[in-house]
C-alpha cells in the first residue's frame, strides 16, 4: 500500500511538471496534440515563422473560414508593392495591379463614394477600351446595341471636341426632318460659317420681311409673309430713254411687293428720286413712295410698298428716275416680294 501511495505521488508530480512546462514554454503547446481517427488536432496559435513558405494550400483551408480581416489590404501605390507581372491585390482603397513589366509602377483601381444610395456598375460582356474623361485614348469606336443616350446629369454643358479638333462628323441613315434634331434657337449666326447658305437652301417662307437687314420696321413689315426677292444691279446705262429700268414679275405667280432697298456706289449731283410704277416714263400709278438714292455712307435709302400693291404674274413694272440718271454707277435695287397663291 505504501508503494502505491508513493507511485501516485510521483505520478502527480510528473503530470504537474508537464502542465507547468506547457504553460511556461511558448509554442510547445502547438507541438502537443491528440490523434483522433488518424487526424491531428492542434490547439493554440501557429505563428507565421512556424510555417514554411507556401506550406498551406487551398486544400488545407476549410471552406468559408477566411474572413475579411484575414485579407491583407494594406498596400498603397506610394509603398511600391513588389508584385510579379500582371498580378493584382487588394489595397487600402481598391485594387493595385502590376502591368506587363514587374517594376515600381502600378495601376490603382478605386471606386467613388456611392453617397446617398446604392449604385450598380455593369461591365458589358464585350471586348473594348474603357474611355476616361482626362486621358487621351487611341482611335476608338463607341457603340450601343440599342438606343444611346449621353446626358450631362442636370443643368450642365456637354462639350464635343476641342480647339485642335479638325472636324466633327454626324452620320445617319438618310436626310430630311428629324435625322439630326436640335432645339429651336440652338444655332445662331455665330455657328453658321460665312457664305455657306445658298439660295437653294432656303425654302419658300423660310425668311420673313422682319429678318432682312436694312428693311424698315414699319407696320407693313410686321406681316412676316413668305418672302422671295428680286435683286438688280444697275447703272446709268441700264435706264432707258424714259429713265426707266424695266422689271417683270414671275411667270406663274402674282406678287405683293414689300420694302424696297436701293444703294449706289457713285451718285453725283444727287440725291436721285425714283419710284416703282405700273407704267413707263412716270406713267400709270405709283407702286411705291419716293425712293431717294444717295451714295456712299448715306446709302441705303428705303421706300415702303403696301400689301395692296399686287402685281399680276408675268407683268412688267418700272423703276423710274425723276431725272437723268447719267451720274450714277454701281447701284443695287433689292425688291422683296411674296406670292399671293
C-alpha angles and dihedrals in degrees: 000000000000089000092053091051092050091048093051091049093051091047091051091050090050094050091047090052091052093050091048091049093051090050096048102039111072114228096011092104089060089059093055118073145141129249115229118180089341095305122115112231111207124202129197128020129317111211124212094252090059093061126070118234111281090005094139119059129185091268090061093053114087113233117262094014103108108092129197089257091058092063117091108230099158098109120117134180090244089057093059096220114216100239127165118243113295094003121141128198139171116271135189091271107022134310129336117204131188117222129227089290120060102227141116093285115092138165122241119206111196137170132231123240109269086210113184101011144018116274131205121208113193119199108208119239095244142091117258149106125285110235115222128201098228106033132078111243127198118252104307135177116216113198141165130213088221138012114333124213123187112192132178091215102244134343096345135122125254114211122196116195131343140245093287097049108116098203144349116214127197112195122192136165096261148337133275141064116353098009090115110011124197129175118262110275094020093124122052133172094281091061093052116083113235117261094011102110110083128193091257090060092065118082122209108278094019093116126044130204091254090061096058112102113234098024119124118252093231131146091264092058095054093082094085090210126179103276142206127163144218114216121191130183109206142171134182091281091061093065115091129221090283093052090254135136107203119225129183131205121233115288097240106031137060110223142210114217123222136186112337123216124197134170137172130208092207128023121159123194091009167171097109116202119215137168139190109246139177094233138038127262094028092304132132119032129320114255091189140024119254118301114206110207117209128168136235117355093005093063142130104052121187140212129187129230121192130233089248090067097095120166121197123241118279091012126142121230129175141237099211126194118210092218141021105300094201092122098059129091140166096028130161130201118197117190117181115201141170132212119251092214 
